[in-house]
Amino acid sequence: MSENQKKLLANKNFFLLTLIFSDVIAATFAFFTAYFLRNQGPFRLFLDVVQPFEVYLLVLPFAVLFLIAVFVLVGLYDAKIRRTKTSEMYAIFRATAIWILLIMSASYLSKYDYSRIIVGLFYISTIVFLIFFRFVARVLQNKLTDFGFGQVNIVIIGTGKEAQRIAIRLKRYRDAGFNFLGFISNNSRRSVLGKISKLPQLIKKEKIDEIYIADNNLTDQKILSLIARCSNTPAKFKVISNTFELIAGNFDIAALESIPSLDLSRSSLPGWKSLYKRIFDIIFSLLGIVLTLPIWILISLAIKLDSSGNAIIVQKRVGRDGRIFNMYKFRTLRQNSSLYENAPKSRTDRRITKVGRFLRRTSLDELPQLVNILEGEMSLVGPRPEMPFKVKKYNIWEKRRLAVKPGLTGLWQILGREDLPLSENLEYDFYYINNQSLFLDIVILLKTIPVVITGKGAY
């Protein structure tokens, strides 16, 4: 993670914590206000006995946690969603309505006796204090933004009508942290920051965080090539288009008011999700090794009896960020057979041993890769681990496969395996890279089982 990314993350976390803190204070103030108005204020006329304060105080922490949870679900803490004051107020009204209904439902189910007047006052007071304290938090945020804290520097590639329309809306959202720097174009009479060809240098010079592409003259291939050239910078790319389709499938769709944009920059999991994926890999690779150890022994004996040579071989593969590692496999070819340039392309290849043919058909030859997963060189799910001589032939865009760890299985396996040409394999790899999640990993692992059983596409 670059220093610029760390700064943006720290700023984002600061504003997030500020909002959460202001909401907690607002709900707490609202609680005391509601209780005071009910038991000490004008609503006391309808009360014969003052209800114990402690009874309601016990509920306060749960009510506040409920509120934060609902706000998270509604997206009131999502930094990607930029709201106007009006849209934020509407979101607060909607979220607090859901929240108070949840509190009433929980009270009803738990047979908890409560004052409905206090609940009503609590609801109204919460809305008032939320709007007030969020206003204070936003004022603080805007003051800090004016000094460059938490500011997102944005440029637009293109100078046409669409680019101008986006620029107007970016300026309208300046109080939300958008700092529009200017346009980038190769051939324009308008004043521009620089040329597209100089974009990597401009990103560093102007400290650009986000780049909106609104130039219809740029083909899909040129856009992908441009993004690849800037892959070592912290800048995020968003394509402003209703028709642009990526070879990598679904991407995050972000909305700046009514402008649809495709976020092309997400290629790796956030820190905590990456940690979950690593823990998942460690647990299941270790479990897999322990459970299949008897099978390892039987396979090793069968290989030794069938042909001379080591049972397990080591092959060079390219891992994340282009790092070379030793990948382990059960030997399926006769000793001294070519393992690289002339890899088997059919089941009748004479170099494949009898045991090897069975191992390749059932994918059991890949069991030793569980050790690679345990060591952190591979993952259970990811792009196919590729040979160094093939990676050397990659163009600048194809190297994006190396943004994540290679996997024991992946979309390339469950959707055809060796049947697919390289170009189609890349499509599935890019789709996975930009949509990766623990849930998707589990789905792919489950779908791998019938593919392995049937031996589809395996040679």
Summary of the structure (lengths in Angstrom):
residues: 459
radius of gyration: 29.0
end to end distance: 40.2
largest distance: 96.7
contacts: 1332
relative contact order: 0.07
helix: 57%
strand: 12%
